[in-house]
Amino acid sequence: MPVLCPDPFIGEDLTAAEDSLTDRFGFAEAGRIVEDLTRFRAKAMQAAGPAARWLEG
């Protein structure tokens, strides 16, 4: 299976990742992908929050 966005990692440089996705999939689809990934990241961070606070003590 091909790698969708081999460079750069979306968490490191969102603008460059969005440009790479736009080149590969087109503007509208890239926008939806970035929105989905952003929403997923926010939910994952929210879910991990209690454990992170507990670890920080």
CNS distance restraints for C-alpha pairs under 8 A (distance, minus, plus):
assign (resid   4 and name CA) (resid  21 and name CA) 7.84 0.50 0.50
assign (resid   5 and name CA) (resid   9 and name CA) 7.42 0.50 0.50
assign (resid   5 and name CA) (resid  17 and name CA) 7.18 0.50 0.50
assign (resid   5 and name CA) (resid  20 and name CA) 6.81 0.50 0.50
assign (resid   5 and name CA) (resid  21 and name CA) 6.62 0.50 0.50
assign (resid   7 and name CA) (resid  17 and name CA) 7.06 0.50 0.50
assign (resid   7 and name CA) (resid  20 and name CA) 7.69 0.50 0.50
assign (resid   8 and name CA) (resid  12 and name CA) 7.17 0.50 0.50
assign (resid   8 and name CA) (resid  13 and name CA) 6.62 0.50 0.50
assign (resid   8 and name CA) (resid  16 and name CA) 6.62 0.50 0.50
assign (resid   8 and name CA) (resid  17 and name CA) 5.57 0.50 0.50
assign (resid   9 and name CA) (resid  13 and name CA) 6.63 0.50 0.50
assign (resid   9 and name CA) (resid  14 and name CA) 7.95 0.50 0.50
assign (resid   9 and name CA) (resid  17 and name CA) 6.66 0.50 0.50
assign (resid  10 and name CA) (resid  14 and name CA) 5.09 0.50 0.50
assign (resid  10 and name CA) (resid  16 and name CA) 7.86 0.50 0.50
assign (resid  10 and name CA) (resid  17 and name CA) 5.17 0.50 0.50
assign (resid  10 and name CA) (resid  18 and name CA) 7.75 0.50 0.50
assign (resid  13 and name CA) (resid  17 and name CA) 6.14 0.50 0.50
assign (resid  14 and name CA) (resid  18 and name CA) 5.93 0.50 0.50
assign (resid  15 and name CA) (resid  19 and name CA) 6.22 0.50 0.50
assign (resid  16 and name CA) (resid  20 and name CA) 6.17 0.50 0.50
assign (resid  17 and name CA) (resid  21 and name CA) 6.13 0.50 0.50
assign (resid  18 and name CA) (resid  22 and name CA) 5.99 0.50 0.50
assign (resid  18 and name CA) (resid  30 and name CA) 6.48 0.50 0.50
assign (resid  18 and name CA) (resid  31 and name CA) 7.55 0.50 0.50
assign (resid  18 and name CA) (resid  34 and name CA) 6.85 0.50 0.50
assign (resid  19 and name CA) (resid  23 and name CA) 6.21 0.50 0.50
assign (resid  20 and name CA) (resid  24 and name CA) 6.34 0.50 0.50
assign (resid  21 and name CA) (resid  25 and name CA) 5.78 0.50 0.50
assign (resid  21 and name CA) (resid  26 and name CA) 7.20 0.50 0.50
assign (resid  21 and name CA) (resid  30 and name CA) 5.20 0.50 0.50
assign (resid  22 and name CA) (resid  26 and name CA) 4.53 0.50 0.50
assign (resid  22 and name CA) (resid  27 and name CA) 4.93 0.50 0.50
assign (resid  22 and name CA) (resid  28 and name CA) 7.94 0.50 0.50
assign (resid  22 and name CA) (resid  29 and name CA) 7.51 0.50 0.50
assign (resid  22 and name CA) (resid  30 and name CA) 5.07 0.50 0.50
assign (resid  22 and name CA) (resid  31 and name CA) 7.85 0.50 0.50
assign (resid  23 and name CA) (resid  27 and name CA) 7.84 0.50 0.50
assign (resid  25 and name CA) (resid  29 and name CA) 5.90 0.50 0.50
assign (resid  25 and name CA) (resid  30 and name CA) 6.01 0.50 0.50
assign (resid  26 and name CA) (resid  30 and name CA) 6.01 0.50 0.50
assign (resid  27 and name CA) (resid  31 and name CA) 6.17 0.50 0.50
assign (resid  28 and name CA) (resid  32 and name CA) 6.44 0.50 0.50
assign (resid  29 and name CA) (resid  33 and name CA) 6.20 0.50 0.50
assign (resid  30 and name CA) (resid  34 and name CA) 6.16 0.50 0.50
assign (resid  31 and name CA) (resid  35 and name CA) 6.14 0.50 0.50
assign (resid  32 and name CA) (resid  36 and name CA) 6.08 0.50 0.50
assign (resid  33 and name CA) (resid  37 and name CA) 6.13 0.50 0.50
assign (resid  34 and name CA) (resid  38 and name CA) 5.95 0.50 0.50
assign (resid  35 and name CA) (resid  39 and name CA) 6.06 0.50 0.50
assign (resid  36 and name CA) (resid  40 and name CA) 6.07 0.50 0.50
assign (resid  37 and name CA) (resid  41 and name CA) 6.02 0.50 0.50
assign (resid  38 and name CA) (resid  42 and name CA) 6.22 0.50 0.50
assign (resid  39 and name CA) (resid  43 and name CA) 6.29 0.50 0.50
assign (resid  40 and name CA) (resid  44 and name CA) 6.10 0.50 0.50
assign (resid  41 and name CA) (resid  45 and name CA) 6.09 0.50 0.50
assign (resid  42 and name CA) (resid  46 and name CA) 6.12 0.50 0.50
assign (resid  43 and name CA) (resid  47 and name CA) 6.10 0.50 0.50
assign (resid  44 and name CA) (resid  48 and name CA) 6.15 0.50 0.50
assign (resid  45 and name CA) (resid  49 and name CA) 5.98 0.50 0.50
assign (resid  46 and name CA) (resid  50 and name CA) 7.97 0.50 0.50
assign (resid  48 and name CA) (resid  52 and name CA) 6.18 0.50 0.50
assign (resid  49 and name CA) (resid  53 and name CA) 6.14 0.50 0.50
assign (resid  50 and name CA) (resid  54 and name CA) 6.15 0.50 0.50
assign (resid  51 and name CA) (resid  55 and name CA) 6.14 0.50 0.50
assign (resid  52 and name CA) (resid  56 and name CA) 6.22 0.50 0.50
assign (resid  53 and name CA) (resid  57 and name CA) 6.34 0.50 0.50
